């Protein structure tokens, strides 16, 4: 499952960060690293971008970038 599939209020743990080069480095630099817990806080009216809560801060991410992040939903959070 990838990060773009989570819905508002759902939580998950990052399993792997895909992409390559500068994009992957940027995602990792923003704190999107394996074993990090993450929650979807808000979605824009058209669904893109999404606002995430991780490591004590909020991060806005485009769906295109969220598709590159593999996650494991928390137990009981599966859609």
C-alpha positions as CSV (number, residue, x, y, z in Angstrom):
1,X,0.0,0.0,0.0
2,X,1.2,3.5,-0.7
3,X,0.8,6.8,1.2
4,X,-1.6,8.3,-1.3
5,X,-4.1,5.5,-0.5
6,X,-4.6,6.6,3.2
7,X,-7.7,8.6,4.2
8,X,-8.1,11.4,6.6
9,X,-7.4,10.2,10.2
10,X,-5.8,7.0,9.2
11,X,-2.3,6.2,10.6
12,X,0.5,4.0,9.2
13,X,4.2,3.3,9.4
14,X,6.5,4.0,6.5
15,X,8.1,0.8,5.2
16,X,10.1,2.1,2.2
17,X,10.8,5.3,0.3
18,X,11.0,5.0,-3.4
19,X,11.9,7.4,-6.1
20,X,15.5,8.2,-7.1
21,X,18.0,10.9,-7.0
22,X,17.0,14.3,-5.7
23,X,13.4,13.4,-5.2
24,X,14.2,10.5,-2.9
25,X,16.8,12.6,-1.0
26,X,14.2,15.4,-0.5
27,X,11.6,13.0,0.8
28,X,14.1,11.5,3.3
29,X,15.3,15.0,4.3
30,X,11.7,16.0,5.2
31,X,11.6,13.1,7.7
32,X,9.8,10.5,5.6
33,X,12.1,7.6,6.6
34,X,11.3,4.0,7.2
35,X,9.7,3.1,10.6
36,X,8.3,6.6,11.0
37,X,4.6,6.8,12.1
38,X,2.5,9.0,9.9
39,X,-1.1,10.2,9.9
40,X,-3.2,12.0,7.2
41,X,-4.6,15.2,8.8
42,X,-6.3,17.0,5.8
43,X,-6.8,16.7,2.1
44,X,-7.3,19.6,-0.3
45,X,-10.8,19.8,-1.8
46,X,-9.7,18.1,-5.0
47,X,-7.6,15.5,-3.1
48,X,-4.2,17.0,-3.9
49,X,-2.1,17.9,-1.9
50,X,-2.5,16.1,1.4
51,X,-1.4,17.3,4.9
52,X,0.4,14.8,7.0
53,X,1.4,14.7,10.7
54,X,4.7,13.1,11.5
55,X,7.5,13.6,14.0
56,X,5.6,16.3,15.7
57,X,5.0,18.6,12.7
58,X,2.7,18.9,9.7
59,X,3.9,18.3,6.2
60,X,2.1,19.0,2.9
61,X,2.9,16.5,0.1
62,X,1.7,16.1,-3.4
63,X,-0.1,12.8,-4.3
64,X,2.5,12.2,-7.0
65,X,5.2,12.1,-4.4
66,X,3.0,10.2,-1.9
67,X,2.7,7.4,-4.4
68,X,6.5,6.7,-4.0
69,X,6.2,6.0,-0.2
70,X,5.2,2.4,0.8
71,X,3.4,2.1,4.1
72,X,2.0,-0.5,6.5
73,X,-1.4,0.7,7.9
74,X,-1.7,0.4,11.7
75,X,-3.8,-2.6,12.9
76,X,-7.5,-1.7,12.8
77,X,-6.8,1.1,10.4
78,X,-7.2,-0.8,7.1
79,X,-9.7,0.7,4.7
